Amino acid sequence: MSKGLIGKKIGMTRVFTPDGRCVPITVVQVGPCVVTQIKTEANDGYNALQMSFGERKASRVNKPIKGHLAKSGRESTELLREMPVGNPDEYNPGDAVCVDIFKVGERVDVTGVTKGRGFSGVIKRHGFHGGRMTHGSKSKRIPGSIGMCAWPAKVIKGKKMPGHYGQDRKTIKNLEIVDIRTEQNLLLIKGAVPGSRSGYLSIKKR
């Protein structure tokens, strides 16, 4: 069985448990994903399924990708990604893998690209407290001194400074599946996952 699927983040909401607890959840549209290529340990050194997710205008797909997708009976796709699989012999190109490979209560790891926040200062990027807000203060939001003494006379690599914030690939581990809506291909995951609405995610079993 495939150990993961590709999904799209729909947004966040909440559900109530039978005992009245409010649980924040993220709604993810997962699959159906079509198998476009099968990687085997004999040929490629590892077992995996290359899957396609979503649709795109055929005019926006180049000829190499069209030829690759034709082997699985597809004309276009929005995204191609690989997912690990236990036994690749169970699948053939063109097979659809749906959200029913998951179970309620199962734990998953969710990988996505975080929201991009552009060039940010140290307070927003690293959570610095900032300087004094007193008369004449010129150091409210600046990082402060970064220099060194005679030795090592340089700025240490990795110093927390202003810079590009967000747009990083992040994985949130051990999230619980609260509910599965098979008819709508929806997965309700407890807590928050990386990325903005409509961002693509990889959901893998632990």
N, C-alpha and C positions, 0 to 999 in steps of 0.2 A: 504494500500500500504506500501511496505517496505520503511523505512526511510534512508536506506543506502546500500552500496555495498562494496565488497572487490576489490581492484585494485592493479596494479603493475606499478611503475613509469618507464616510457620509457625514458624520458629525457626532456630537455628544448629547446625551439625554440622561434620564434616570428611570429606574424601575423600582417597584416596591416588592419586597419579599413577602411570603405568606405571614411572617411574624411582624410585619409592619416596618421593617428597616428600609431606608432609602439607599439605593446603590447607584453610584454614578457609573455610566457605561459609555463606551464608544461603539457606534454602529458602523460596521464594515461590510461592504458588499464584496463577497468572496466568490470568485468563479462566476459561471463555469469556465474552467481553463481547458484549452484544447492542447493535447500533446503534439508537439511539432517535431521533436527529435528525442531519441532514446540514447542515453550515454551508458555504456556498460564497462565494467572493470576490465574485460578482455581487450576492448578496443581503445578505451579512453583513460583507463586507470582508476575509474570511480563509477559508481552507479548514481544516475540522476535522470530526471525528466526535464527536457526543455519545454516550457509551457507558454502559450500565448494568452493574452487577456485583453479584452476590450476590442473596439472596432475603430477603424480609421478610413477615411476616404481612399478608395483604390488609387486615385491619382496622386496621392501623397506617399505611396509606397514605391520604392525603387525596384528595378528588375531583379537584382540578386535576392532581395527579401521575398519578392513574389515567387521566384523559382523555388526558394527554400520552403515557403508556406504551401506551395502547390502539392508537396508530398503528403501533407496532412489534410488536404482538401479545403484549405482556407485561402482567401484572396487578400486579406489585409488583417493587421492587428495593431493595437496601440502599444503593446509591451511584450517583450520576450524575456523570460527569466528561467533559471534552472532551480529545481527543487530536488533534494535528496529523496531516494526511494529505496525501499528494502529489497524488492525483487522486480527488476525492470522487465522481466519476461511476462509479467501480468498485463502489460500495456502494449498498445500498438499506436503508431502515428494516426492522429485523427480522433482518438478517444477523448471524451470529455470527463474531466474530474471536477466534482461538485463539492459543495460545502458539507455534504453528509459524511465526509471522511473524519470530521470532528465530532466530539461528543460534549454534552453539557457537563460542566465540572472539570473538563480537561484543562491542563495548563499549556500555554503556548508562549513562544517568543515572537515579538512583533518588531520588524525592522522597517524604518522609513527615513525620509530626509526631513530634518527639522525646519521650522519656519526661518526664512532668511530675514535678518534684521539690519542688514547693511553694516556700515562702519559705526561702531558703538564705543562709547567711553567705558572706563573701568567700573563705574558705578552700575551701569546697566549690564555690562558684559560679565563682570566678575563679582558683583555684589559688594564693592567697596563702600564703606560708610560715608566717606567724604570728609572734608575739612570743616573748620569752625565757620558758623554763619554769623560772624560778628562784624562790627564796623571796620571797613578797610581790609577785610579778608579777601585774598585773591586765590584761595586754594580750596574752594568749596567742592568742585567736581574733578579736579586734576589728580593724577596718580601720585604726585609728589616726587621726591628724589629717587632716581634709579641708579645713580652712579656708584662706583666702588672706590675704595681707598687706593693706596699705592699697589696693593696686590688684591685680587688679580687684575685690577685696572681695566675691567670690561664689564659689560652687562651680561649676567648669567643667562644662558639660553633657556627659554621657557618662562621668562619673566612675565607676570600678568600686566598687560598693557592694553591700550585701546587698539582696536582692529576689527576685522571682519567677524561678525557674530551670526551664528546660525548657518543654515544650509549645509549641515553636517549629517552624515549617515549615522543613525543611532539605533540601538536595539534595547527595547524594554523587555526584560525577561520575567518569566513565571507569572503571566497574567491569566486570570481565570475566565473561562467561557461561561457566561451567565445563561444565555439562551441561544437557540438556533432557529431561524425562520427559513426552513428549507424551500418553501414555495417562492420566496423573494430573494433567495441566495444571500441572506443576511446573517452576520455573526455578531452577537452582542457580547463585547469583551469588557470586563470590569476594569475601570480606571481609564487613564489617558494613554494615548499612543502618539508617537512622533508625527509631525507634519501638520499641514493645514487641510481644510476640507478639499476633497477631490484629489488628495495626494495618494500615490500608490504605495502599497505596503506588501511586505512578505510575512506571511504567518506560518510559523513552523512549530511542529509538535516538539515537546521536550523529550 
